[in-house]
Amino acid sequence: MSKEMQIEEMEKVVSDAFYEAYNMGCDPCVNTVAEALYRAGYRKQSEWISVDEMLPSADEIRDEYGELVPFLVVEKDTTQPFRAFFDGFAWGDGFVKLDVTHWMPLPEPPMMKGE
């Protein structure tokens, strides 16, 4: 996709988000636009997302086989990120529920030589 097409697509996403926020009568347009851009794929790979601002959408939490997708998370009162799952209701590591404060999608795996 050309850079012009990406810019046009992003402008439409931003325009649609502001229009939606205006019609809803909500003041926090910035959060609406940020979420719309995130959902459209315009995000920095290393950008942490507060669980107070947004949670993973239903189409992000499961892969094509119906398995839960891991996310990189930070739990309250911790300093080291780790992987966890979100089932649409709560965060967990496969054993216990977690008090996650921030999350981000895992980065794409590196390209191997010859791929």
Contacts in CASP RR format, 6 or more apart in sequence:
PFRMAT RR
TARGET T0000
AUTHOR 0000-0000-0000
METHOD contacts of the structure
MODEL  1
MSKEMQIEEMEKVVSDAFYEAYNMGCDPCVNTVAEALYRAGYRKQSEWIS
VDEMLPSADEIRDEYGELVPFLVVEKDTTQPFRAFFDGFAWGDGFVKLDV
THWMPLPEPPMMKGE
1 9 0 8 1.000
9 40 0 8 1.000
10 37 0 8 1.000
10 40 0 8 1.000
10 42 0 8 1.000
13 36 0 8 1.000
13 37 0 8 1.000
13 40 0 8 1.000
13 42 0 8 1.000
14 33 0 8 1.000
14 36 0 8 1.000
14 37 0 8 1.000
16 36 0 8 1.000
17 29 0 8 1.000
17 32 0 8 1.000
17 33 0 8 1.000
17 35 0 8 1.000
17 36 0 8 1.000
17 37 0 8 1.000
18 29 0 8 1.000
18 32 0 8 1.000
18 33 0 8 1.000
20 32 0 8 1.000
20 36 0 8 1.000
21 28 0 8 1.000
21 29 0 8 1.000
21 32 0 8 1.000
21 33 0 8 1.000
22 29 0 8 1.000
24 32 0 8 1.000
26 32 0 8 1.000
31 53 0 8 1.000
31 54 0 8 1.000
34 53 0 8 1.000
34 54 0 8 1.000
35 53 0 8 1.000
35 54 0 8 1.000
37 43 0 8 1.000
38 49 0 8 1.000
38 54 0 8 1.000
39 57 0 8 1.000
45 104 0 8 1.000
45 105 0 8 1.000
45 107 0 8 1.000
46 104 0 8 1.000
47 104 0 8 1.000
48 74 0 8 1.000
48 102 0 8 1.000
48 103 0 8 1.000
48 104 0 8 1.000
49 102 0 8 1.000
49 103 0 8 1.000
49 104 0 8 1.000
50 101 0 8 1.000
50 102 0 8 1.000
51 91 0 8 1.000
51 100 0 8 1.000
51 101 0 8 1.000
51 102 0 8 1.000
51 103 0 8 1.000
55 86 0 8 1.000
55 88 0 8 1.000
55 103 0 8 1.000
56 69 0 8 1.000
56 71 0 8 1.000
56 86 0 8 1.000
56 88 0 8 1.000
56 103 0 8 1.000
56 105 0 8 1.000
58 88 0 8 1.000
60 69 0 8 1.000
60 105 0 8 1.000
61 68 0 8 1.000
61 69 0 8 1.000
61 85 0 8 1.000
61 86 0 8 1.000
61 87 0 8 1.000
61 88 0 8 1.000
62 68 0 8 1.000
62 69 0 8 1.000
63 69 0 8 1.000
68 85 0 8 1.000
68 86 0 8 1.000
68 87 0 8 1.000
69 85 0 8 1.000
70 83 0 8 1.000
70 84 0 8 1.000
70 85 0 8 1.000
70 106 0 8 1.000
71 83 0 8 1.000
71 84 0 8 1.000
71 85 0 8 1.000
71 86 0 8 1.000
71 103 0 8 1.000
71 104 0 8 1.000
71 105 0 8 1.000
71 106 0 8 1.000
72 81 0 8 1.000
72 82 0 8 1.000
72 83 0 8 1.000
72 103 0 8 1.000
72 104 0 8 1.000
72 105 0 8 1.000
72 106 0 8 1.000
73 81 0 8 1.000
73 82 0 8 1.000
73 83 0 8 1.000
73 84 0 8 1.000
73 91 0 8 1.000
73 98 0 8 1.000
73 100 0 8 1.000
73 102 0 8 1.000
73 103 0 8 1.000
73 104 0 8 1.000
74 80 0 8 1.000
74 81 0 8 1.000
74 100 0 8 1.000
74 101 0 8 1.000
74 102 0 8 1.000
74 103 0 8 1.000
75 82 0 8 1.000
75 98 0 8 1.000
75 99 0 8 1.000
75 100 0 8 1.000
75 101 0 8 1.000
76 99 0 8 1.000
76 100 0 8 1.000
76 101 0 8 1.000
82 93 0 8 1.000
83 93 0 8 1.000
83 106 0 8 1.000
84 91 0 8 1.000
84 92 0 8 1.000
84 93 0 8 1.000
84 98 0 8 1.000
84 100 0 8 1.000
84 103 0 8 1.000
85 91 0 8 1.000
85 92 0 8 1.000
85 93 0 8 1.000
85 94 0 8 1.000
86 92 0 8 1.000
86 100 0 8 1.000
86 103 0 8 1.000
90 97 0 8 1.000
90 98 0 8 1.000
91 97 0 8 1.000
91 98 0 8 1.000
91 99 0 8 1.000
91 100 0 8 1.000
91 103 0 8 1.000
92 98 0 8 1.000
92 100 0 8 1.000
END
